[in-house]
Amino acid sequence: MLSFNIDEHGNPMNESVYVHIKSMFIDNEHPGIVNTCEGAQRQAGFRESGALYQFHLGEARFDLLPFGPGLVTDDRLTWPDSGRAMSTLGFTEAFEHAEVVPVAEDLSVSVVPIPCLVLLKIIAYQDRPSERVRDLRDIVDHFEHYQEDGERRFEIGIDVTIDGESLEYEYASAYLLGLDVAAISTNKSVAAVRRLLGIIADEYAAPIRQILSAERRIETAEARGQYVFKLFRVFGHGLEAGRRR
């Protein structure tokens, strides 16, 4: 999420902010309808993609997802042109826990912390499982590397047992991430995470097969599948331990 001060017409209030993303706001005469400021978009050099909320700048792709009163009903956002709906679970947590980081004198970026990002990816995958395999791969990557340079990963295994065994170091990141996702999530969001974990009953579950297919690790697929499955299990244990705190 990029933070810009803009007026109701999508124009920068601070002229030193020379690159601004396509602005999205609610039409006061037609609540719930999302409008775009095409002039601002063209001025900044963005080009639209196939989806209303997606556009490109060079090789980079950006998704702009409007969120706020008048747009969301029952935790769903419905796009006016297509009628396609998407879950907005996790959005509240993302805004609440985002950290504003200055990247230039007159430009700040609201950075979503990794637990919020993983939560959003878990929910996004469940919206369109066949189209969101990349989200699964990103989730697994965070399971493997979350806080790998910090001391928590070394310390957490001392007091944690899963299935009667001490938590192994290679799974500590997944457990820590489960703890931290639990700490920031609402009850509804946790329920969504549990739904995905419930689908992954073993290493042959559909999400695991999707990950292995995307990774193309044919020679090590069986061992990798077991490892990825255990990452999800350990993450789930961390999630439940976090909810008990």
Backbone hydrogen bonds, N-H to C=O, Kabsch-Sander energy under -0.5 kcal/mol:
donor,donor_aa,acceptor,acceptor_aa,energy
3,S,108,S,-1.6
4,F,2,L,-0.7
6,I,4,F,-0.8
7,D,11,N,-2.4
10,G,7,D,-2.1
13,M,5,N,-2.4
14,N,5,N,-0.7
15,E,13,M,-0.6
17,V,14,N,-2.1
18,Y,16,S,-1.4
20,H,18,Y,-0.5
25,F,35,N,-0.9
27,D,33,I,-1.5
28,N,26,I,-0.6
30,H,27,D,-0.7
33,I,30,H,-2.0
34,V,32,G,-0.5
35,N,25,F,-1.8
35,N,33,I,-0.5
37,C,23,S,-1.2
38,E,36,T,-1.2
41,Q,37,C,-1.9
42,R,38,E,-2.6
43,Q,39,G,-2.5
44,A,40,A,-1.8
45,G,41,Q,-0.6
45,G,42,R,-1.0
46,F,41,Q,-2.0
47,R,56,H,-2.5
49,S,51,A,-0.6
49,S,54,Q,-2.1
54,Q,51,A,-1.3
55,F,62,F,-2.3
56,H,47,R,-3.2
57,L,60,A,-2.3
60,A,57,L,-1.8
62,F,55,F,-3.1
64,L,53,Y,-3.4
65,L,63,D,-0.6
71,L,68,G,-1.9
72,V,68,G,-1.0
73,T,76,R,-2.5
76,R,73,T,-1.1
77,L,86,M,-3.0
78,T,71,L,-0.6
78,T,76,R,-0.5
79,W,77,L,-0.5
79,W,84,R,-2.9
83,G,79,W,-2.5
86,M,77,L,-1.9
88,T,75,D,-2.3
91,F,88,T,-2.0
94,A,90,G,-2.1
95,F,91,F,-2.4
96,E,92,T,-2.4
97,H,93,E,-2.3
98,A,94,A,-0.9
99,E,111,V,-2.6
100,V,98,A,-0.5
101,V,99,E,-0.6
101,V,109,V,-3.1
103,V,107,L,-2.3
104,A,107,L,-1.6
107,L,104,A,-1.2
108,S,3,S,-0.8
109,V,101,V,-2.9
110,S,1,M,-1.6
111,V,99,E,-3.0
111,V,109,V,-0.9
112,V,110,S,-0.5
116,C,113,P,-0.7
117,L,113,P,-2.2
118,V,114,I,-3.0
119,L,115,P,-2.0
120,L,116,C,-2.6
121,K,117,L,-2.2
122,I,118,V,-2.4
123,I,119,L,-2.0
124,A,120,L,-2.7
125,Y,121,K,-2.4
126,Q,122,I,-1.3
127,D,123,I,-1.1
128,R,124,A,-1.4
131,E,128,R,-1.3
132,R,128,R,-1.2
135,D,132,R,-0.7
136,L,132,R,-1.1
137,R,133,V,-2.1
138,D,134,R,-2.4
139,I,135,D,-2.6
140,V,136,L,-2.4
141,D,137,R,-2.1
142,H,138,D,-2.1
143,F,139,I,-2.2
144,E,140,V,-1.9
145,H,141,D,-1.5
146,Y,142,H,-2.2
148,E,145,H,-1.9
150,G,147,Q,-1.3
153,R,147,Q,-0.5
154,F,151,E,-0.8
155,E,151,E,-1.9
156,I,152,R,-2.6
158,I,155,E,-1.3
159,D,156,I,-0.7
162,I,165,E,-3.2
165,E,162,I,-1.6
167,L,160,V,-2.3
171,Y,168,E,-1.5
172,A,169,Y,-1.5
175,Y,171,Y,-1.7
176,L,172,A,-2.7
177,L,173,S,-2.4
178,G,174,A,-1.9
179,L,175,Y,-2.2
180,D,176,L,-2.3
181,V,177,L,-2.6
182,A,178,G,-2.1
183,A,179,L,-1.6
184,I,180,D,-1.1
185,S,181,V,-1.2
190,V,186,T,-2.4
191,A,187,N,-2.1
192,A,188,K,-1.6
193,V,189,S,-2.1
194,R,190,V,-2.6
195,R,191,A,-1.6
196,L,192,A,-1.5
197,L,193,V,-2.3
198,G,194,R,-2.2
199,I,195,R,-1.1
199,I,196,L,-0.8
200,I,196,L,-1.2
201,A,199,I,-1.7
205,A,202,D,-1.7
208,I,205,A,-0.5
209,R,205,A,-2.3
210,Q,206,A,-2.4
211,I,207,P,-2.1
212,L,208,I,-2.5
213,S,209,R,-2.4
214,A,210,Q,-2.2
215,E,211,I,-2.3
216,R,212,L,-1.7
217,R,212,L,-0.9
218,I,216,R,-1.2
221,A,218,I,-1.0
224,R,220,T,-2.7
225,G,221,A,-2.8
226,Q,222,E,-1.9
227,Y,223,A,-2.1
228,V,224,R,-3.0
229,F,225,G,-2.3
230,K,226,Q,-2.0
231,L,227,Y,-2.0
232,F,228,V,-2.0
233,R,229,F,-2.1
234,V,230,K,-3.0
235,F,231,L,-2.5
236,G,232,F,-2.3
237,H,233,R,-2.1
238,G,234,V,-2.4
239,L,235,F,-2.5
240,E,236,G,-2.4
241,A,237,H,-2.4
242,G,238,G,-2.4
243,R,239,L,-1.9
244,R,240,E,-1.2
245,R,241,A,-0.6
245,R,242,G,-0.7
